[in-house]
Amino acid sequence: MKKTIFIVDDNATNLTTAENALAEQYKVIALSSGAKMFSAFEKFIPDLILLDIEMPDLSGFEVMKMLKSSDSYSAIPVIFLTSITDPESEAHGIELGAVDFIMKPFSKPVLLNRIKNHLQIDELIRERTAELAQRTKQLELLQNGIVHAFADLVENRDKNTGGHIDRTAVYFKILIDAMLKQGVYKDEMKNWNMESVISSARLHDLGKIVISDSILNKPAVLTNEEYGEMKKHSMEGERIIEDAIKQTGDAEFLHNAKMIAAYHHERWDGSGYPYGMKGAEIPLQSRMMAIIDVYDALVSERPYKKAFTHEEALKIIMNSSGTHFDPDVAKVFNDVNELVKTISAKFA
């Protein structure tokens, strides 16, 4: 199948000349303005664009900026086909993202060879990008598998909190989605790999692996001494994940897991553990998990306590906004509490 080339030039003679030079090897669509080119995108996505610079409605540079700002069209290679020869314009065009400059008047062999070379390069880039995406997906599946295996290991040891990890992962995603929708902490979250963050949250209690069964599964309220031992699970989780990071390298999902495991018992007012961090010192992921973790503990039945109702748990959380919990995150949790309630009922 022939590749599709857009030729964008306000000069009819230039359009005809370029079209005649390319028609034998490519499907050519001649367009007299940038506006017509964007309209043509509704029917065709070209493999390459030949773009004039000096045009009356939108200059080639303006068209180029619009192309590169679009997720749909930014990857299309663009060659400026122009009579402008000054080095500054050429440098500006390359800076905007053009792959080449061809000067008018052009020779047919030069035009064909340049287009052929850039189409081959573009195809190679697409192939390598697809391969990289596939490998990345396989790596993510492997990472998620490891996370689930460790999470299940913790869950199977702790007989008092059955289903806690699965529930908190679902609530965590609800909270993330709501914060993104409302734009709360959008700057902090804009570069997050959401799948990685959500998956990492499943390891927040990883440190419980080293807590003795007599404490972890005690069917009664812990003594002060036992509670002190239980509190060590945050630092133990941090240590275990830090060791994994040293072994595997700078893995994003492990860093997220480390922050959540280490700091999800810190409190907004600085009265939490293990480090007494306060306010924005506490990583956002950990401040989010703090609310999710407490909510699930409140609405879950334990051998030593009855489950609170959703409404009772929500009241406790909102009363602790600004002391235990980040008030902005708590507000978002309150906004989606009905959805959380529905999901909680399904788990129950």
Disulfide bonds with the S-S distance in Angstrom:
none
